Amino acid sequence: MTDPELLRKLQDLGLTEYQSKAYVAAVQAGQIPLSELVDESGVPQGRIYDVIDNLEDIGLVEARSGSRGKEVSAPSPQTVLEDLKRRRVSDLSETVSSAASSLEELHQRTERELTDFVSMVKREETALRHAKSAVNTADYWLTVCIPNDRYAELEPALVNAADRGVTVRVLFTGTDPNEVGREFPERLRIRHRAAADTFVVADCAYGIFSSKHPAQDQQSYIISQESNLVLLFQNYGEQIWNASRVIQEAAGFPQRYLDPWRTIIDLRERFDDGERFAAIVEGRRTDTHETGTWEGPIVEYDAGGPVDVDYMRSPPTYASVTLDTEDGPVKVGGWKATFEDVAATGIEVWQE
């Protein structure tokens, strides 16, 4: 489909000429400063802010403050245009699908470049779309805290993640799941808390967080793939998880973990009782930064810090497990490790 044809399809959906040009240019760029979008789209400087505000209001683009000023990014056109079709143009579903397919081809060429972003959105549909993306990208450790009434929308993706071997933990807020007689796939770890913030955190790669404002009906969502911020979400979620009531524990091995600290929390008593475990670690060497994998029995664990607190519930200053590999002992720390031999991005453990 040529550019004029694609622009015409978008205008058939109700977009103006300027909105159509700006949207196609945003999809082609993937992520672009607003100043450059003016040149790429041909939309006049004096109109570009209104055009982007309108596109953001209907969910086609996301605007955020970046290193180069205000930047615009285009989520997957297939997803956002299907949402637009459902809400506004059911009578034009064939046109929507045609335009979305053409835009998706442009998007796929640039999607992998969109990393390390931080954004704030107000649309619940946008937050849910990011939540599904986070679940789908998880490799090791996934924590989801959601109201009961939103679980059904995420369940297929959660089950798929568990089938891939991801440790999936779902914390329900609101009504106790036991009171409604809900049954869950046995691979999921389930807990309940009467009230908590909403968040979805996958590994150190993707996080969605929302804390309901006590005086406002509408809540905003922080969306990020910036690893340091996502790790903060993970540590916050750990405290909420540990202080919540257990509904269902997942049985069996292998089990995956984000880092040594979470491995120790889960298996400390079994380590101390003499059970033997082995692990394969994915990560990087702290001296050379070379990535790799390390495998062997777990022969030692350690966690602590400068003050006397319960490091099973609060993040310790250091936490490590030591593997007896073919090349000798390897001490494994978390993603930000500096003194250990290896900084882990994920750990898979099984019983020997």
N, C-alpha and C positions, 0 to 999 in steps of 0.2 A: 504494500500500500504506500503510495507516495505521500509526501508531507501535506499537500493541499487536500488530499482525500481524508487523511487522518484528522486534520483540522476541521473539516466539514463534519465528520462523525462526532467530534467532541461538541461542536456547536449544536448538532441535532440533540445532544443530551441536555442542552440548556446553558452551556458555557458561552461566554462572549468570545469575540475574536481574540482580544488581548489575553483572556484567561486561557484559551486554548493554546496560544503561542507560548505563553509562560509555562504552562504545564508540560508540553512536549519538550521544551528546552530543559526543564528541571529533570525530566525522566532521562533525557539523553546525557545530562551531566552527572546524574546520581546525587551529587551534593555540590552546591555552587554558591559562592557569595552573591548577595543580592545585587551588588554593583556589576558583577559579570553577567548575571542573568538578564540585565537590561540589554547588554550588547548581543547576547546569544539569541534572545527571543524577539528583539525588535520592539518591545513594549516601551513606550516613552518613560523617562525617569520619573516624571510627575505622576504617572499612573501605577507604577510597579508596586507600591506599598498597598494600595487598595486592592489590586489584582491578587496579590499573594494572600492578603487577609481573607478575601473571599474564597480562594482555593483551600485555605486552611480550615475555614468554617465548614466547608462541605466535606472535609476529610481527605482531599487529594494530595496535599503536601503537608510537610511539617517544617516550621521555622524555628531556628534556635540561634543563640549567640555562640559564635565560634571564634577561632583564633584570628580569622580574617573579617571580623564584624558579623553582621547578621547573615546567616546562611540558610538556604532552602534545600530540603531533601525530599525525594519522592519515594514513598513506600511502594511495595509491589503493586503495580497497577491492577493486576488480576484481582487482588483482594479488595482494594478500596473501591474499585469500580463495581464489583459485585455488591458491595454494601450500598453504594449509591443507587444501583438498580433496584435493590429491595426497598429502599426508603422513598425514592422519588420517581423512578421511571420504569415501573413494571411493564408499561405498555411499549417500551423501547428495548426490551431485553436482548433482542438479536443485535441491535446496534451497539449496545454496551459490550457484549461479548466480543464483537469484532474489534472495537477500539481497544479494549483491554488486552486482547491477544497481541495486537501490533505493538502496544506500549511495553508489554512484558518482554518482548524480544530486545528492546532497547535497555530495559532495566537489568536484565540478566548479565549484560556485558559489564556493568559497573557496580553491581550489588556488593561484590567482594571487597571493594575499596571503602565501603562505609563502615568504619570501626571507630572505637574510642569516642563515641558521641555521648553527650548528656543533653536531655531534652525534658521539657515539662508539657504535658498535654492535659486537656480537660475532658475530651470526649471519651466516654467509657468504652465505646466500640474500638477506638484506637488503642487504648490500654489493653483490651482483651486480645487484639491482634498481636501486639507485642508479646503478651503473655504466652500465646500459642507458639510464637516464634522462639521464645526462650526455652520452652519445654522441648521443642523439636531439635534444638541445638545442643541440649545437655548431653554430656558424655559420662559424667561420674556422679554428680551430687546435685539434687534438685529439691528445693524446699518451696512449697506453695502454701500460702495462708489466704484463704478466700471464704466469703460467706457461703453457706450451704447451697443457696439457690443458684450459684454460678458454677458449681462443680460439674454438672452435666455437660456444660459447654467445653470443659477442658478434659473430661475423662478419657475420650479416645486418644488424645495426645499423651496423657499421663500413662495410660496402659502401654502405648507404643514405646515410650521411654523406658518403662520397667522391663519390657520385653527385650530392649537393647542392652539390658544389664545395668542401667542407671539406678542408683539408690533414690527412690521417689518418696518424699515425705509430704503428706498433705495435712495441714492444720485447719480444721473447720472452726469458724466463728458463728455465733448465733445459736440456733437450736442444736441440742445434742443429737448426733447421728443415731444414737441408740434409741432415742424417743420416736424416731420415724421408721425404725426397722430397716435402715439401709444396709445393704451388703456391698462389700468392696472387693476388688480383685486382690488375691492373697499376696501378691508381690508388693503392694503399697503399704507403707507405714502410715498409720492414721492416728491423729490426736485431736483433742477438742479443747477450745477455750471460749468462754462466754463472749469476750470482746478482745479484739486485737487489730492492729493495722493490717492493711492488705498488701501482700508482696508476693512476688514470684522471682526466685533467684536460681540461676543455672550456673554451676561451676563458678569460676571467676570471670565469666564472659558476658553475662546478660542479666540485668536486674530491672524489675518494675516495682515501685514502692509508692504507697499512698497512705497518708495519715489523715483521717477524717477531721476536718476543722470543726471545733465544738460550736461555732456560731454561724456556720455556713452550710447550706444544703449541698452545694456542688463541691466536689473534691477534685484536686489535681493529682496527677500521677507523674512521678519522676521516672524517666526511662533512660537507661544507661548501658553502654558496653565498655565503659572505662573501668579497667580491672580493679584499681584501688577502691573506687566507690562501690563496685559490686561486692568486693570482699567485706567492706563495712556492712552492707546489707546482709551478707552471709553471717557475720558475727552477731549482728542484732537478732537475726532470725534464730540463731542457735540458742540465745537466752530465752526467747519466747517459747521455742519448742521444748526446751528442757523443763520449763515451768508449766507445761500443759498436760492434761490428763490423757493417758494412753487408751486408745480404742482398739488398735490392732497393731501388732508387731509383725514384720516380715521375717519369715524363717528361711534357713538354708543359706548355703554359700555356692558360688563366690558372692562377696559383697564389695561394693565400690565406695570409696571415700574421697573427699576433696583434699585432705591433708592428714599428717600424722595426728594432730590434735583430735580431730573427729574420729579417727581410727581408735585412739586410746580411750576416748569417752565411751565408745561402743563396746570395746573388747577388754578393757582393763581388768575386770574381775576374772575373765576367762584366762587372760595372760597369767594373772596371779595364781590361779588354780592349776597351772601347769599345762593347759591346753596348748598345742603347737599349731602355729599358723605360718603360712608363707604368703608372699606378696609379689606382685609385679608393679613397678613404679614407672610412671611416665613423667618426664620432667627435663631439667637441664642441670649440668654441672655448674656449681657456683664459682669455680675458678676460671673456666674457659667459656662458660655460657653455651656450650655445645649440648644440643638436645639428644635424648636417647631414652632407653628403657633399661631397668635394672631388676633382677629377679633373684629371689632366694628366701630361705626361712627367716622369719622375724626372731631375732635373738635378744633384743633389748628394746625398752621404750623409756622415754623420759619426758617430763613436762614440769615446768615451774617458772619462777620469777622472783623478784626481789622482796615481795611481801607475802605474808601468810594468808592466802585466800584459797577458795576451792577452785582449782584450775579446771575442774571438770565442768564447771558452769560459767566461768569467766575466762576469756581468752588469755592464755599464759604468755609470758615473754618469749619462751621457747618451748618447742615440742618436737620430738623426733622419734623415729623408729630406726633400728639398725638391722640391715639385711646381711646375711652371710652369703654373698654372691660367689660365683666361680673365681672372681678376681680378688676376693677378700672382702672384709667388712665394709659396708657403705652406709653412712649415716644420712638419713633422709629427713629434711625439714619441709616446711610449708612453702608456698609459692614465693614468699618474700625472704626465704632463708639466705643467709650470707656465710655463717660459720660452718654449717653442715656440708657434707660432700655434694649433696643433690638437693635441689629445690623442686618439690613435686607439684605437678599440675593435676595429678590423679593417682589413686592407689587402688588396686584390686587385690582382695584378700581371700584366701581359701584355707580350709583346714587341711593339715597334713595327715 
